[in-house]
Structure formats: C-alpha cells, structure tokens
Amino acid sequence: LYEFTHNYGITIILLTMLIKLMFVPLQYKSYKSMKQMQVIQPKVLALQTKFKDDRERLNKELIKLYKDHRVNPVGGCLPMVLQMPVFVALFNILYMTIDLRQAPFMLWIKDLSVQDPYYVLPIVMGATMVIQQKITPTTMDPTQAKIMLFLPVFMTFLFVNFPAGLVLYWLTNNTLTITQQVVTERLFGKKWQVAAADADAVTGDEPKEQKSSGKRRNSPSE
C-alpha cells in the first residue's frame, strides 16, 4: 500500500480498513448476539433472582430461555476472540517497526514513530472509546458499567506515550467500529427487537403489564 500512497499514515488507515472489512461478518454476528442478550437481560435477571438459591434450576431455566430466543450467550465474545491475534500482531508491528521512524503523516505529525507532540490523537482516541461504550449493547450491572467508564480515561493516558502511528491505528479501528455499529443498528435493530417480541409471544412470556391490562378488559363491569 505504501507504494501507492507514499504516506505511512494513510497506509495505516487503509490497512486498518481492509482488515476491518475482512471481519465484517464476525463483527455483525458479535453485535447481533450482544443486542439479543441485551433484549432478554431483564428476563435473565428475573430468573437469577427467582432461583438464586437453586443453581441447577437456574441453569436449566437460562438454557431454556436462550433456546427459546435463539441466543448464544457467548456469541458476542467469540468473534472478538478470533480477531484478537490479528490485532495483536498488527499492534506489535506498528509499535516496533523501524519504517515509521522519521515518517511524517500530516499537519503536526512529523514522525509516526514517536508520540503525538500535542496529544491530539490520544485524546480523540479516548473520545471514540466513550462513544463506542455508549452505543455498544451491554448486559453488565450498573456497578460494572460505572467502572468501565474509567477505561477510556485510562487508555487515553496510556496511549499518550505510544507512537503516533500506533494511536492512529487504534483511532481508525475505533472509528470504523462505531460506524459499523451505527449502520448495523439502523438496518437491523428494529428487526431484532421484533424477533424478540415474537419469541416472547410464542413462549407466552408477555410483559406483566399487558397481562394485567388484558385481565381488566376481560373482567365484567360491576
């Protein structure tokens, strides 16, 4: 790619885009699984409360719930695990490569092998992590969610001392992930919610409010 761009910064961006494109099917499956888990999370919590003293019964009920809604509880993690070797390899290459020495990108980035002198890239990278957290479906409890809010701050301070080329790669990857999640949500989000509602109807798992209102409508007036 460098032979065509003659700019290592642009090469890093294009390479990240190509790798991201290769993993689009896996990312789609991961996001779909996380979204489905988010939809049924209230039912999971209800079962955990109801059978908190009966682990065996809880496991059986959870398996039944996942089967009824066609949800794989580890489906959101597996695609990410499969991608990790590629991202770790690219991370190490960008961190140690000598080709980035004295290689300019644009504007104030005159050397991709050293840290951003104005810390713009790490700060923007941290901002993309915050956005990514906001739009990514989660099944964490409120306490865990609050703890995770500190992750972008930690990563921003960590990446301040990293080579600008490496931060550029991470920033590009985050931006592409956000774009993919937004597009996926707009195209398939409502479809998955409808599918979850249909699964509830098939299993007879209606919301309590609907059941109680239905009983009131069917009861004879005094």
C-alpha positions in Angstrom: 0.0 0.0 0.0 2.9 2.4 0.7 4.0 2.1 -2.9 0.7 3.8 -3.9 0.2 6.3 -1.0 3.8 7.2 -0.2 2.5 8.1 3.3 2.7 5.6 6.1 -0.2 7.4 8.0 -2.6 6.9 5.1 -1.2 3.3 4.7 -2.1 2.6 8.3 -5.6 3.9 7.8 -6.1 1.9 4.6 -4.7 -1.3 6.1 -7.0 -1.0 9.1 -9.9 -0.5 6.8 -9.0 -3.6 4.8 -8.7 -5.7 8.0 -11.9 -4.3 9.3 -13.7 -5.2 6.1 -12.4 -8.8 6.3 -14.0 -9.1 9.8 -17.4 -7.5 8.9 -19.3 -10.9 9.1 -17.8 -11.7 12.5 -18.5 -8.2 13.8 -22.1 -8.4 12.6 -22.6 -11.7 14.5 -21.0 -10.3 17.6 -23.1 -7.2 17.6 -26.3 -9.2 16.9 -25.6 -11.6 19.8 -24.9 -8.7 22.2 -28.1 -6.9 21.1 -30.1 -10.1 21.7 -28.6 -10.6 25.1 -29.4 -7.0 26.0 -33.1 -7.6 25.0 -33.5 -10.6 27.2 -31.4 -9.3 30.1 -34.4 -8.4 32.2 -35.6 -12.0 32.0 -32.1 -13.2 32.9 -32.1 -11.0 36.0 -35.6 -12.1 37.0 -34.5 -15.8 36.8 -31.3 -15.1 38.7 -33.4 -13.5 41.5 -36.1 -16.2 41.5 -33.7 -19.1 41.6 -30.8 -17.6 43.4 -30.7 -20.5 45.9 -31.1 -23.2 43.3 -28.2 -23.1 40.9 -29.2 -26.2 39.0 -32.7 -25.0 38.3 -31.3 -21.6 37.3 -29.0 -23.1 34.8 -31.9 -25.1 33.3 -34.1 -22.1 33.1 -31.4 -20.0 31.5 -30.7 -22.7 28.9 -34.4 -22.8 28.1 -34.5 -19.0 27.8 -31.6 -18.9 25.4 -33.0 -21.7 23.4 -36.5 -20.1 23.1 -34.9 -16.8 22.0 -32.2 -18.5 19.8 -29.5 -16.6 21.7 -25.9 -17.8 22.2 -24.6 -16.3 25.5 -21.0 -16.4 24.3 -21.8 -15.4 20.7 -20.8 -11.8 21.4 -17.3 -12.8 22.7 -16.2 -15.5 20.3 -15.9 -13.3 17.1 -13.8 -10.8 19.1 -11.5 -13.5 20.4 -11.0 -14.8 16.8 -9.9 -11.2 15.8 -7.5 -10.7 18.6 -4.4 -12.5 17.1 -4.6 -10.2 14.0 -5.0 -7.0 16.0 -2.2 -8.0 18.5 0.1 -8.8 15.6 -0.6 -5.5 13.9 -0.2 -3.7 17.3 3.3 -5.2 17.8 4.3 -4.4 14.2 3.3 -0.8 14.5 4.9 -0.5 17.9 8.3 -1.8 16.9 8.7 -1.2 13.2 11.6 1.0 12.1 9.9 2.0 8.9 7.9 4.6 10.8 11.0 6.5 12.0 11.0 10.0 10.6 7.9 9.1 8.6 5.5 12.1 8.6 1.7 11.8 8.3 0.1 15.3 8.0 -0.1 18.6 9.8 1.7 18.4 13.1 2.5 14.7 12.9 6.1 14.8 11.6 7.2 11.4 12.9 4.8 8.4 13.3 7.4 6.5 15.4 7.2 9.0 18.3 4.3 10.3 20.4 1.9 12.9 19.3 3.6 16.2 20.5 0.2 17.8 21.1 -1.6 14.7 22.4 -4.5 15.2 19.9 -4.6 11.7 18.6 -4.7 10.1 22.1 -7.5 12.4 23.3 -9.6 11.8 20.2 -9.0 8.1 20.5 -10.3 8.3 24.1 -13.4 10.2 22.9 -14.1 7.4 20.4 -13.9 4.8 23.2 -16.5 6.8 25.1 -18.8 6.9 22.1 -18.2 3.2 21.5 -19.2 2.4 25.0 -22.4 4.4 24.7 -23.6 2.6 21.6 -22.4 -0.9 22.4 -25.1 -3.2 23.9 -24.2 -4.3 27.3 -25.5 -6.8 29.9 -23.3 -5.5 32.8 -24.8 -4.4 36.0 -24.7 -0.7 36.9 -21.7 -1.0 39.1 -19.6 -2.7 36.4 -20.8 -0.2 33.9 -19.6 2.7 36.1 -16.2 1.0 36.5 -15.9 0.6 32.7 -16.5 4.4 32.3 -12.9 4.9 33.6 -11.4 2.6 30.8 -11.3 5.4 28.2 -9.6 7.7 30.6 -7.0 5.0 31.5 -6.4 4.1 27.8 -6.0 7.8 26.9 -3.2 8.3 29.5 -1.7 5.0 28.4 -1.6 5.9 24.7 -0.1 9.4 25.3 3.3 7.8 25.4 2.7 5.4 22.4 3.9 6.1 18.9 1.6 8.3 16.9 1.3 5.5 14.2 0.0 3.1 16.7 -2.5 5.6 18.1 -3.6 6.3 14.6 -4.3 2.7 14.0 -6.3 2.4 17.2 -8.3 5.6 16.5 -9.1 4.4 13.0 -10.2 1.0 14.2 -12.5 2.6 16.8 -14.0 5.0 14.3 -14.7 2.1 11.9 -16.3 0.1 14.7 -18.6 3.0 15.6 -19.6 3.4 12.0 -20.3 -0.3 11.6 -22.4 -0.4 14.8 -24.5 2.6 13.9 -25.2 1.3 10.4 -26.0 -2.2 11.8 -28.3 -0.8 14.4 -30.2 1.3 11.9 -30.6 -1.6 9.4 -31.3 -4.5 11.8 -32.0 -3.1 15.3 -35.8 -3.0 15.0 -35.8 -6.4 13.2 -34.1 -8.0 16.2 -36.4 -6.3 18.7 -39.5 -7.6 16.7 -37.9 -11.1 16.7 -37.5 -10.9 20.5 -41.1 -9.8 20.9 -42.3 -12.7 18.6 -40.3 -15.1 20.7 -42.0 -13.8 23.8 -45.4 -14.3 22.2 -44.5 -17.9 21.2 -43.3 -18.8 24.7 -46.2 -17.0 26.3 -43.8 -14.7 28.1 -45.8 -11.5 27.9 -45.0 -8.5 29.9 -46.9 -8.4 33.2 -48.5 -5.0 32.4 -50.0 -6.4 29.2 -51.4 -9.5 31.1 -52.9 -7.4 33.9 -54.5 -4.9 31.5 -55.9 -7.8 29.5 -57.5 -9.3 32.5 -59.1 -5.9 33.4 -60.5 -5.6 29.9 -61.9 -9.1 30.0 -63.5 -8.8 33.5 -67.2 -7.9 33.7 -68.0 -4.4 34.8 -69.6 -4.1 38.2 
